[in-house]
């Protein structure tokens, strides 16, 4: 099923038209609960604010699935912010985070900050939503699976062994559920906006006391 999220939080989906006897694209915003597990693409101008405003329209359905803090962050993203207070990242990205431990494989969607000019991935868990609400949200469906099979191979000229490594580039598209999961898990990581800001101030104080500058990379 084809489905796209447009600027303004409008959801359009391909549905079967019995009269035309073919699938047609129509506005499916009001029918979001029926499309939560459908694959979704994003228009390149869809912003974080668009995603949160779409969630707000279906809060009664989404709050039990994700977080009771949704209302507080929707209220925050609507608040005006001075231009100099806006987050200076180029865009936000929903990507897959892959965990391999023993026989356990876990894959989850995460929200990160990105710039076009570098390859770094930036955490946005402490950034107010109204400071990054203007940023477009992109989807990156690519991820790499790395498996170490534990089988030793002799290295030439050495008594040490090496482990054969299996690497595979994989793609997995995102559902609408994945999109909400990534966004809401990240922005509520430290609780409500007040708890988030308190945590961030405490981190800054501890780093200042130790002679470090907040935000420095280690």
Biotite code that builds the C-alpha atoms (Angstrom):
import biotite.structure as struc

atoms = struc.array([
    struc.Atom([0.000, 0.000, 0.000], chain_id="A", res_id=1, res_name="UNK", atom_name="CA", element="C"),
    struc.Atom([1.362, 3.422, -0.976], chain_id="A", res_id=2, res_name="UNK", atom_name="CA", element="C"),
    struc.Atom([1.087, 6.103, 1.706], chain_id="A", res_id=3, res_name="UNK", atom_name="CA", element="C"),
    struc.Atom([2.699, 9.521, 2.024], chain_id="A", res_id=4, res_name="UNK", atom_name="CA", element="C"),
    struc.Atom([2.743, 12.157, 4.751], chain_id="A", res_id=5, res_name="UNK", atom_name="CA", element="C"),
    struc.Atom([2.534, 15.691, 3.349], chain_id="A", res_id=6, res_name="UNK", atom_name="CA", element="C"),
    struc.Atom([3.414, 19.081, 4.875], chain_id="A", res_id=7, res_name="UNK", atom_name="CA", element="C"),
    struc.Atom([0.752, 20.220, 7.299], chain_id="A", res_id=8, res_name="UNK", atom_name="CA", element="C"),
    struc.Atom([0.262, 16.683, 8.606], chain_id="A", res_id=9, res_name="UNK", atom_name="CA", element="C"),
    struc.Atom([-1.947, 15.423, 5.769], chain_id="A", res_id=10, res_name="UNK", atom_name="CA", element="C"),
    struc.Atom([-1.849, 11.689, 5.180], chain_id="A", res_id=11, res_name="UNK", atom_name="CA", element="C"),
    struc.Atom([-2.649, 10.317, 1.732], chain_id="A", res_id=12, res_name="UNK", atom_name="CA", element="C"),
    struc.Atom([-2.966, 6.606, 1.025], chain_id="A", res_id=13, res_name="UNK", atom_name="CA", element="C"),
    struc.Atom([-3.638, 4.359, -1.932], chain_id="A", res_id=14, res_name="UNK", atom_name="CA", element="C"),
    struc.Atom([-7.007, 2.638, -1.504], chain_id="A", res_id=15, res_name="UNK", atom_name="CA", element="C"),
    struc.Atom([-9.097, 0.473, -3.763], chain_id="A", res_id=16, res_name="UNK", atom_name="CA", element="C"),
    struc.Atom([-11.861, 2.303, -5.634], chain_id="A", res_id=17, res_name="UNK", atom_name="CA", element="C"),
    struc.Atom([-14.646, -0.187, -6.428], chain_id="A", res_id=18, res_name="UNK", atom_name="CA", element="C"),
    struc.Atom([-16.077, 2.054, -9.165], chain_id="A", res_id=19, res_name="UNK", atom_name="CA", element="C"),
    struc.Atom([-12.820, 2.650, -10.990], chain_id="A", res_id=20, res_name="UNK", atom_name="CA", element="C"),
    struc.Atom([-11.636, -0.858, -10.087], chain_id="A", res_id=21, res_name="UNK", atom_name="CA", element="C"),
    struc.Atom([-8.160, 0.388, -9.366], chain_id="A", res_id=22, res_name="UNK", atom_name="CA", element="C"),
    struc.Atom([-6.253, 1.909, -6.428], chain_id="A", res_id=23, res_name="UNK", atom_name="CA", element="C"),
    struc.Atom([-6.455, 5.692, -6.022], chain_id="A", res_id=24, res_name="UNK", atom_name="CA", element="C"),
    struc.Atom([-4.741, 8.129, -3.675], chain_id="A", res_id=25, res_name="UNK", atom_name="CA", element="C"),
    struc.Atom([-7.056, 9.814, -1.208], chain_id="A", res_id=26, res_name="UNK", atom_name="CA", element="C"),
    struc.Atom([-6.864, 11.793, 2.033], chain_id="A", res_id=27, res_name="UNK", atom_name="CA", element="C"),
    struc.Atom([-6.530, 9.247, 4.835], chain_id="A", res_id=28, res_name="UNK", atom_name="CA", element="C"),
    struc.Atom([-5.729, 11.648, 7.698], chain_id="A", res_id=29, res_name="UNK", atom_name="CA", element="C"),
    struc.Atom([-8.974, 10.904, 9.539], chain_id="A", res_id=30, res_name="UNK", atom_name="CA", element="C"),
    struc.Atom([-8.408, 7.151, 9.098], chain_id="A", res_id=31, res_name="UNK", atom_name="CA", element="C"),
    struc.Atom([-4.912, 7.065, 10.613], chain_id="A", res_id=32, res_name="UNK", atom_name="CA", element="C"),
    struc.Atom([-5.642, 4.167, 13.037], chain_id="A", res_id=33, res_name="UNK", atom_name="CA", element="C"),
    struc.Atom([-6.333, 1.884, 10.062], chain_id="A", res_id=34, res_name="UNK", atom_name="CA", element="C"),
    struc.Atom([-2.988, 2.776, 8.451], chain_id="A", res_id=35, res_name="UNK", atom_name="CA", element="C"),
    struc.Atom([-0.699, 2.709, 11.495], chain_id="A", res_id=36, res_name="UNK", atom_name="CA", element="C"),
    struc.Atom([1.063, -0.476, 10.340], chain_id="A", res_id=37, res_name="UNK", atom_name="CA", element="C"),
    struc.Atom([1.252, 0.559, 6.684], chain_id="A", res_id=38, res_name="UNK", atom_name="CA", element="C"),
    struc.Atom([4.539, 1.620, 5.082], chain_id="A", res_id=39, res_name="UNK", atom_name="CA", element="C"),
    struc.Atom([4.919, 5.374, 4.803], chain_id="A", res_id=40, res_name="UNK", atom_name="CA", element="C"),
    struc.Atom([7.092, 7.831, 2.887], chain_id="A", res_id=41, res_name="UNK", atom_name="CA", element="C"),
    struc.Atom([7.573, 11.479, 3.805], chain_id="A", res_id=42, res_name="UNK", atom_name="CA", element="C"),
    struc.Atom([7.395, 14.513, 1.552], chain_id="A", res_id=43, res_name="UNK", atom_name="CA", element="C"),
    struc.Atom([10.797, 16.204, 1.714], chain_id="A", res_id=44, res_name="UNK", atom_name="CA", element="C"),
    struc.Atom([9.272, 19.268, 3.400], chain_id="A", res_id=45, res_name="UNK", atom_name="CA", element="C"),
    struc.Atom([7.512, 17.418, 6.225], chain_id="A", res_id=46, res_name="UNK", atom_name="CA", element="C"),
    struc.Atom([8.755, 18.794, 9.557], chain_id="A", res_id=47, res_name="UNK", atom_name="CA", element="C"),
    struc.Atom([8.822, 17.584, 13.127], chain_id="A", res_id=48, res_name="UNK", atom_name="CA", element="C"),
    struc.Atom([5.950, 19.964, 13.868], chain_id="A", res_id=49, res_name="UNK", atom_name="CA", element="C"),
    struc.Atom([3.874, 18.327, 11.113], chain_id="A", res_id=50, res_name="UNK", atom_name="CA", element="C"),
    struc.Atom([4.426, 14.896, 12.671], chain_id="A", res_id=51, res_name="UNK", atom_name="CA", element="C"),
    struc.Atom([3.427, 16.071, 16.153], chain_id="A", res_id=52, res_name="UNK", atom_name="CA", element="C"),
    struc.Atom([0.348, 17.928, 14.904], chain_id="A", res_id=53, res_name="UNK", atom_name="CA", element="C"),
    struc.Atom([-0.763, 14.780, 13.084], chain_id="A", res_id=54, res_name="UNK", atom_name="CA", element="C"),
    struc.Atom([-0.329, 12.832, 16.324], chain_id="A", res_id=55, res_name="UNK", atom_name="CA", element="C"),
    struc.Atom([-2.374, 15.445, 18.180], chain_id="A", res_id=56, res_name="UNK", atom_name="CA", element="C"),
    struc.Atom([-5.365, 14.858, 15.899], chain_id="A", res_id=57, res_name="UNK", atom_name="CA", element="C"),
    struc.Atom([-5.391, 11.226, 16.990], chain_id="A", res_id=58, res_name="UNK", atom_name="CA", element="C"),
    struc.Atom([-4.244, 11.612, 20.585], chain_id="A", res_id=59, res_name="UNK", atom_name="CA", element="C"),
    struc.Atom([-7.040, 9.407, 21.995], chain_id="A", res_id=60, res_name="UNK", atom_name="CA", element="C"),
    struc.Atom([-5.767, 6.522, 19.888], chain_id="A", res_id=61, res_name="UNK", atom_name="CA", element="C"),
    struc.Atom([-2.009, 7.186, 20.093], chain_id="A", res_id=62, res_name="UNK", atom_name="CA", element="C"),
    struc.Atom([-1.515, 8.127, 23.750], chain_id="A", res_id=63, res_name="UNK", atom_name="CA", element="C"),
    struc.Atom([-2.188, 4.573, 25.064], chain_id="A", res_id=64, res_name="UNK", atom_name="CA", element="C"),
    struc.Atom([0.247, 3.176, 22.480], chain_id="A", res_id=65, res_name="UNK", atom_name="CA", element="C"),
    struc.Atom([3.128, 5.585, 22.994], chain_id="A", res_id=66, res_name="UNK", atom_name="CA", element="C"),
    struc.Atom([3.206, 8.157, 25.802], chain_id="A", res_id=67, res_name="UNK", atom_name="CA", element="C"),
    struc.Atom([0.920, 10.241, 27.965], chain_id="A", res_id=68, res_name="UNK", atom_name="CA", element="C"),
    struc.Atom([3.382, 13.123, 27.502], chain_id="A", res_id=69, res_name="UNK", atom_name="CA", element="C"),
    struc.Atom([2.242, 13.728, 23.924], chain_id="A", res_id=70, res_name="UNK", atom_name="CA", element="C"),
    struc.Atom([0.053, 16.712, 24.822], chain_id="A", res_id=71, res_name="UNK", atom_name="CA", element="C"),
    struc.Atom([2.880, 18.538, 26.591], chain_id="A", res_id=72, res_name="UNK", atom_name="CA", element="C"),
    struc.Atom([5.212, 18.248, 23.618], chain_id="A", res_id=73, res_name="UNK", atom_name="CA", element="C"),
    struc.Atom([2.504, 19.248, 21.136], chain_id="A", res_id=74, res_name="UNK", atom_name="CA", element="C"),
    struc.Atom([1.914, 22.347, 23.254], chain_id="A", res_id=75, res_name="UNK", atom_name="CA", element="C"),
    struc.Atom([5.656, 23.047, 23.279], chain_id="A", res_id=76, res_name="UNK", atom_name="CA", element="C"),
    struc.Atom([6.147, 22.642, 19.521], chain_id="A", res_id=77, res_name="UNK", atom_name="CA", element="C"),
    struc.Atom([3.420, 25.244, 18.919], chain_id="A", res_id=78, res_name="UNK", atom_name="CA", element="C"),
    struc.Atom([5.187, 27.900, 21.004], chain_id="A", res_id=79, res_name="UNK", atom_name="CA", element="C"),
    struc.Atom([7.067, 30.562, 19.012], chain_id="A", res_id=80, res_name="UNK", atom_name="CA", element="C"),
    struc.Atom([10.823, 30.594, 19.293], chain_id="A", res_id=81, res_name="UNK", atom_name="CA", element="C"),
    struc.Atom([13.330, 33.322, 18.426], chain_id="A", res_id=82, res_name="UNK", atom_name="CA", element="C"),
    struc.Atom([15.367, 32.698, 15.285], chain_id="A", res_id=83, res_name="UNK", atom_name="CA", element="C"),
    struc.Atom([18.612, 32.622, 17.257], chain_id="A", res_id=84, res_name="UNK", atom_name="CA", element="C"),
    struc.Atom([17.150, 29.888, 19.482], chain_id="A", res_id=85, res_name="UNK", atom_name="CA", element="C"),
    struc.Atom([16.322, 27.585, 16.582], chain_id="A", res_id=86, res_name="UNK", atom_name="CA", element="C"),
    struc.Atom([18.336, 24.376, 16.313], chain_id="A", res_id=87, res_name="UNK", atom_name="CA", element="C"),
    struc.Atom([20.982, 24.828, 13.591], chain_id="A", res_id=88, res_name="UNK", atom_name="CA", element="C"),
    struc.Atom([20.939, 21.231, 12.349], chain_id="A", res_id=89, res_name="UNK", atom_name="CA", element="C"),
    struc.Atom([19.981, 20.750, 8.696], chain_id="A", res_id=90, res_name="UNK", atom_name="CA", element="C"),
    struc.Atom([17.414, 18.019, 9.228], chain_id="A", res_id=91, res_name="UNK", atom_name="CA", element="C"),
    struc.Atom([16.171, 15.221, 11.466], chain_id="A", res_id=92, res_name="UNK", atom_name="CA", element="C"),
    struc.Atom([16.446, 11.604, 10.463], chain_id="A", res_id=93, res_name="UNK", atom_name="CA", element="C"),
    struc.Atom([14.582, 8.468, 11.468], chain_id="A", res_id=94, res_name="UNK", atom_name="CA", element="C"),
    struc.Atom([16.925, 5.534, 11.079], chain_id="A", res_id=95, res_name="UNK", atom_name="CA", element="C"),
    struc.Atom([17.266, 1.948, 12.266], chain_id="A", res_id=96, res_name="UNK", atom_name="CA", element="C"),
    struc.Atom([19.380, 1.056, 15.279], chain_id="A", res_id=97, res_name="UNK", atom_name="CA", element="C"),
    struc.Atom([20.467, -2.577, 15.256], chain_id="A", res_id=98, res_name="UNK", atom_name="CA", element="C"),
    struc.Atom([21.448, -4.593, 18.334], chain_id="A", res_id=99, res_name="UNK", atom_name="CA", element="C"),
    struc.Atom([23.051, -8.028, 18.253], chain_id="A", res_id=100, res_name="UNK", atom_name="CA", element="C"),
    struc.Atom([23.766, -9.834, 21.507], chain_id="A", res_id=101, res_name="UNK", atom_name="CA", element="C"),
    struc.Atom([24.197, -13.576, 21.485], chain_id="A", res_id=102, res_name="UNK", atom_name="CA", element="C"),
    struc.Atom([21.204, -15.037, 19.693], chain_id="A", res_id=103, res_name="UNK", atom_name="CA", element="C"),
    struc.Atom([19.129, -11.917, 20.212], chain_id="A", res_id=104, res_name="UNK", atom_name="CA", element="C"),
    struc.Atom([18.512, -9.503, 17.359], chain_id="A", res_id=105, res_name="UNK", atom_name="CA", element="C"),
    struc.Atom([16.746, -6.226, 18.032], chain_id="A", res_id=106, res_name="UNK", atom_name="CA", element="C"),
    struc.Atom([15.920, -3.499, 15.539], chain_id="A", res_id=107, res_name="UNK", atom_name="CA", element="C"),
    struc.Atom([14.316, -0.230, 16.549], chain_id="A", res_id=108, res_name="UNK", atom_name="CA", element="C"),
    struc.Atom([13.667, 3.141, 14.890], chain_id="A", res_id=109, res_name="UNK", atom_name="CA", element="C"),
    struc.Atom([15.434, 6.158, 16.390], chain_id="A", res_id=110, res_name="UNK", atom_name="CA", element="C"),
    struc.Atom([15.323, 9.913, 15.765], chain_id="A", res_id=111, res_name="UNK", atom_name="CA", element="C"),
    struc.Atom([18.650, 11.747, 15.322], chain_id="A", res_id=112, res_name="UNK", atom_name="CA", element="C"),
    struc.Atom([19.934, 15.084, 14.070], chain_id="A", res_id=113, res_name="UNK", atom_name="CA", element="C"),
    struc.Atom([21.980, 15.403, 10.872], chain_id="A", res_id=114, res_name="UNK", atom_name="CA", element="C"),
    struc.Atom([23.830, 17.934, 8.722], chain_id="A", res_id=115, res_name="UNK", atom_name="CA", element="C"),
    struc.Atom([24.414, 17.726, 5.002], chain_id="A", res_id=116, res_name="UNK", atom_name="CA", element="C"),
    struc.Atom([28.070, 18.748, 5.392], chain_id="A", res_id=117, res_name="UNK", atom_name="CA", element="C"),
    struc.Atom([29.180, 15.946, 7.718], chain_id="A", res_id=118, res_name="UNK", atom_name="CA", element="C"),
    struc.Atom([28.475, 12.322, 8.574], chain_id="A", res_id=119, res_name="UNK", atom_name="CA", element="C"),
    struc.Atom([28.017, 12.799, 12.313], chain_id="A", res_id=120, res_name="UNK", atom_name="CA", element="C"),
    struc.Atom([24.835, 11.681, 14.029], chain_id="A", res_id=121, res_name="UNK", atom_name="CA", element="C"),
    struc.Atom([23.631, 14.053, 16.741], chain_id="A", res_id=122, res_name="UNK", atom_name="CA", element="C"),
    struc.Atom([21.421, 13.304, 19.721], chain_id="A", res_id=123, res_name="UNK", atom_name="CA", element="C"),
    struc.Atom([18.361, 15.572, 19.967], chain_id="A", res_id=124, res_name="UNK", atom_name="CA", element="C"),
    struc.Atom([16.942, 14.206, 23.223], chain_id="A", res_id=125, res_name="UNK", atom_name="CA", element="C"),
    struc.Atom([17.621, 17.501, 25.051], chain_id="A", res_id=126, res_name="UNK", atom_name="CA", element="C"),
    struc.Atom([16.520, 19.904, 22.286], chain_id="A", res_id=127, res_name="UNK", atom_name="CA", element="C"),
    struc.Atom([13.151, 21.650, 22.851], chain_id="A", res_id=128, res_name="UNK", atom_name="CA", element="C"),
    struc.Atom([10.668, 20.617, 20.178], chain_id="A", res_id=129, res_name="UNK", atom_name="CA", element="C"),
    struc.Atom([9.860, 24.217, 19.228], chain_id="A", res_id=130, res_name="UNK", atom_name="CA", element="C"),
    struc.Atom([13.578, 24.794, 18.576], chain_id="A", res_id=131, res_name="UNK", atom_name="CA", element="C"),
    struc.Atom([13.656, 21.992, 16.005], chain_id="A", res_id=132, res_name="UNK", atom_name="CA", element="C"),
    struc.Atom([10.018, 21.888, 14.943], chain_id="A", res_id=133, res_name="UNK", atom_name="CA", element="C"),
    struc.Atom([10.926, 23.594, 11.651], chain_id="A", res_id=134, res_name="UNK", atom_name="CA", element="C"),
    struc.Atom([13.430, 20.889, 10.667], chain_id="A", res_id=135, res_name="UNK", atom_name="CA", element="C"),
    struc.Atom([12.434, 18.463, 7.912], chain_id="A", res_id=136, res_name="UNK", atom_name="CA", element="C"),
    struc.Atom([12.261, 14.793, 8.855], chain_id="A", res_id=137, res_name="UNK", atom_name="CA", element="C"),
    struc.Atom([13.877, 12.258, 6.531], chain_id="A", res_id=138, res_name="UNK", atom_name="CA", element="C"),
    struc.Atom([13.725, 8.466, 6.586], chain_id="A", res_id=139, res_name="UNK", atom_name="CA", element="C"),
    struc.Atom([16.837, 6.325, 6.095], chain_id="A", res_id=140, res_name="UNK", atom_name="CA", element="C"),
    struc.Atom([15.809, 2.709, 5.634], chain_id="A", res_id=141, res_name="UNK", atom_name="CA", element="C"),
    struc.Atom([19.381, 1.381, 5.267], chain_id="A", res_id=142, res_name="UNK", atom_name="CA", element="C"),
    struc.Atom([21.260, -0.398, 8.031], chain_id="A", res_id=143, res_name="UNK", atom_name="CA", element="C"),
    struc.Atom([24.101, -2.912, 8.354], chain_id="A", res_id=144, res_name="UNK", atom_name="CA", element="C"),
    struc.Atom([23.935, -6.271, 10.097], chain_id="A", res_id=145, res_name="UNK", atom_name="CA", element="C"),
    struc.Atom([27.297, -7.424, 11.454], chain_id="A", res_id=146, res_name="UNK", atom_name="CA", element="C"),
    struc.Atom([27.493, -11.005, 12.749], chain_id="A", res_id=147, res_name="UNK", atom_name="CA", element="C"),
    struc.Atom([30.593, -12.606, 14.221], chain_id="A", res_id=148, res_name="UNK", atom_name="CA", element="C"),
    struc.Atom([30.295, -16.376, 13.736], chain_id="A", res_id=149, res_name="UNK", atom_name="CA", element="C"),
    struc.Atom([33.021, -17.158, 16.268], chain_id="A", res_id=150, res_name="UNK", atom_name="CA", element="C"),
    struc.Atom([35.001, -19.405, 13.916], chain_id="A", res_id=151, res_name="UNK", atom_name="CA", element="C"),
    struc.Atom([38.817, -18.876, 14.150], chain_id="A", res_id=152, res_name="UNK", atom_name="CA", element="C"),
    struc.Atom([40.890, -18.512, 11.017], chain_id="A", res_id=153, res_name="UNK", atom_name="CA", element="C"),
    struc.Atom([44.686, -18.711, 11.044], chain_id="A", res_id=154, res_name="UNK", atom_name="CA", element="C"),
    struc.Atom([46.419, -15.465, 10.232], chain_id="A", res_id=155, res_name="UNK", atom_name="CA", element="C"),
    struc.Atom([49.501, -15.726, 8.041], chain_id="A", res_id=156, res_name="UNK", atom_name="CA", element="C"),
    struc.Atom([52.659, -15.396, 10.130], chain_id="A", res_id=157, res_name="UNK", atom_name="CA", element="C"),
    struc.Atom([50.754, -15.296, 13.419], chain_id="A", res_id=158, res_name="UNK", atom_name="CA", element="C"),
    struc.Atom([49.537, -17.753, 16.033], chain_id="A", res_id=159, res_name="UNK", atom_name="CA", element="C"),
    struc.Atom([46.501, -15.575, 16.716], chain_id="A", res_id=160, res_name="UNK", atom_name="CA", element="C"),
    struc.Atom([43.149, -16.375, 15.235], chain_id="A", res_id=161, res_name="UNK", atom_name="CA", element="C"),
    struc.Atom([40.640, -14.085, 13.580], chain_id="A", res_id=162, res_name="UNK", atom_name="CA", element="C"),
    struc.Atom([36.885, -14.338, 13.674], chain_id="A", res_id=163, res_name="UNK", atom_name="CA", element="C"),
    struc.Atom([34.993, -14.569, 10.436], chain_id="A", res_id=164, res_name="UNK", atom_name="CA", element="C"),
    struc.Atom([32.683, -11.620, 10.186], chain_id="A", res_id=165, res_name="UNK", atom_name="CA", element="C"),
    struc.Atom([29.432, -11.484, 8.268], chain_id="A", res_id=166, res_name="UNK", atom_name="CA", element="C"),
    struc.Atom([28.305, -8.054, 7.114], chain_id="A", res_id=167, res_name="UNK", atom_name="CA", element="C"),
    struc.Atom([25.188, -7.380, 5.133], chain_id="A", res_id=168, res_name="UNK", atom_name="CA", element="C"),
    struc.Atom([23.621, -4.145, 3.972], chain_id="A", res_id=169, res_name="UNK", atom_name="CA", element="C"),
    struc.Atom([19.875, -4.288, 4.489], chain_id="A", res_id=170, res_name="UNK", atom_name="CA", element="C"),
    struc.Atom([16.897, -2.048, 3.837], chain_id="A", res_id=171, res_name="UNK", atom_name="CA", element="C"),
    struc.Atom([13.705, -1.994, 5.825], chain_id="A", res_id=172, res_name="UNK", atom_name="CA", element="C"),
    struc.Atom([11.033, 0.595, 5.131], chain_id="A", res_id=173, res_name="UNK", atom_name="CA", element="C"),
    struc.Atom([9.183, 2.410, 7.905], chain_id="A", res_id=174, res_name="UNK", atom_name="CA", element="C"),
    struc.Atom([5.582, 2.127, 8.988], chain_id="A", res_id=175, res_name="UNK", atom_name="CA", element="C"),
    struc.Atom([3.645, 5.053, 10.404], chain_id="A", res_id=176, res_name="UNK", atom_name="CA", element="C"),
    struc.Atom([3.951, 3.318, 13.778], chain_id="A", res_id=177, res_name="UNK", atom_name="CA", element="C"),
    struc.Atom([7.761, 3.313, 13.428], chain_id="A", res_id=178, res_name="UNK", atom_name="CA", element="C"),
    struc.Atom([7.724, 7.056, 12.720], chain_id="A", res_id=179, res_name="UNK", atom_name="CA", element="C"),
    struc.Atom([5.728, 7.902, 15.846], chain_id="A", res_id=180, res_name="UNK", atom_name="CA", element="C"),
    struc.Atom([7.744, 5.432, 17.909], chain_id="A", res_id=181, res_name="UNK", atom_name="CA", element="C"),
    struc.Atom([11.074, 7.027, 16.962], chain_id="A", res_id=182, res_name="UNK", atom_name="CA", element="C"),
    struc.Atom([9.926, 10.637, 17.414], chain_id="A", res_id=183, res_name="UNK", atom_name="CA", element="C"),
    struc.Atom([8.053, 10.225, 20.693], chain_id="A", res_id=184, res_name="UNK", atom_name="CA", element="C"),
    struc.Atom([10.648, 7.942, 22.298], chain_id="A", res_id=185, res_name="UNK", atom_name="CA", element="C"),
    struc.Atom([13.424, 10.465, 21.624], chain_id="A", res_id=186, res_name="UNK", atom_name="CA", element="C"),
    struc.Atom([11.722, 13.702, 22.658], chain_id="A", res_id=187, res_name="UNK", atom_name="CA", element="C"),
    struc.Atom([10.290, 12.175, 25.875], chain_id="A", res_id=188, res_name="UNK", atom_name="CA", element="C"),
    struc.Atom([13.480, 10.347, 26.843], chain_id="A", res_id=189, res_name="UNK", atom_name="CA", element="C"),
    struc.Atom([14.033, 12.549, 29.917], chain_id="A", res_id=190, res_name="UNK", atom_name="CA", element="C"),
    struc.Atom([10.367, 13.037, 30.756], chain_id="A", res_id=191, res_name="UNK", atom_name="CA", element="C"),
    struc.Atom([8.262, 16.143, 30.157], chain_id="A", res_id=192, res_name="UNK", atom_name="CA", element="C"),
    struc.Atom([9.787, 19.418, 28.867], chain_id="A", res_id=193, res_name="UNK", atom_name="CA", element="C"),
    struc.Atom([10.495, 20.707, 32.403], chain_id="A", res_id=194, res_name="UNK", atom_name="CA", element="C"),
    struc.Atom([12.190, 17.463, 33.437], chain_id="A", res_id=195, res_name="UNK", atom_name="CA", element="C"),
    struc.Atom([14.228, 17.490, 30.224], chain_id="A", res_id=196, res_name="UNK", atom_name="CA", element="C"),
    struc.Atom([15.398, 21.062, 30.775], chain_id="A", res_id=197, res_name="UNK", atom_name="CA", element="C"),
    struc.Atom([16.234, 20.363, 34.425], chain_id="A", res_id=198, res_name="UNK", atom_name="CA", element="C"),
    struc.Atom([18.319, 17.351, 33.384], chain_id="A", res_id=199, res_name="UNK", atom_name="CA", element="C"),
    struc.Atom([20.161, 19.430, 30.796], chain_id="A", res_id=200, res_name="UNK", atom_name="CA", element="C"),
    struc.Atom([20.948, 22.211, 33.283], chain_id="A", res_id=201, res_name="UNK", atom_name="CA", element="C"),
    struc.Atom([22.279, 19.661, 35.756], chain_id="A", res_id=202, res_name="UNK", atom_name="CA", element="C"),
    struc.Atom([24.499, 18.093, 33.081], chain_id="A", res_id=203, res_name="UNK", atom_name="CA", element="C"),
    struc.Atom([25.885, 21.546, 32.242], chain_id="A", res_id=204, res_name="UNK", atom_name="CA", element="C"),
    struc.Atom([26.572, 22.295, 35.892], chain_id="A", res_id=205, res_name="UNK", atom_name="CA", element="C"),
    struc.Atom([28.403, 19.028, 36.453], chain_id="A", res_id=206, res_name="UNK", atom_name="CA", element="C"),
    struc.Atom([30.556, 19.522, 33.350], chain_id="A", res_id=207, res_name="UNK", atom_name="CA", element="C"),
    struc.Atom([31.351, 23.107, 34.336], chain_id="A", res_id=208, res_name="UNK", atom_name="CA", element="C"),
    struc.Atom([32.375, 21.971, 37.823], chain_id="A", res_id=209, res_name="UNK", atom_name="CA", element="C"),
    struc.Atom([34.749, 19.430, 36.310], chain_id="A", res_id=210, res_name="UNK", atom_name="CA", element="C"),
    struc.Atom([36.290, 22.015, 34.007], chain_id="A", res_id=211, res_name="UNK", atom_name="CA", element="C"),
    struc.Atom([34.604, 20.691, 30.864], chain_id="A", res_id=212, res_name="UNK", atom_name="CA", element="C"),
    struc.Atom([32.338, 22.550, 28.470], chain_id="A", res_id=213, res_name="UNK", atom_name="CA", element="C"),
    struc.Atom([28.793, 21.313, 27.904], chain_id="A", res_id=214, res_name="UNK", atom_name="CA", element="C"),
    struc.Atom([28.448, 19.656, 24.519], chain_id="A", res_id=215, res_name="UNK", atom_name="CA", element="C"),
    struc.Atom([32.120, 18.747, 24.080], chain_id="A", res_id=216, res_name="UNK", atom_name="CA", element="C"),
    struc.Atom([32.730, 15.388, 22.459], chain_id="A", res_id=217, res_name="UNK", atom_name="CA", element="C"),
    struc.Atom([34.717, 12.814, 24.321], chain_id="A", res_id=218, res_name="UNK", atom_name="CA", element="C"),
])
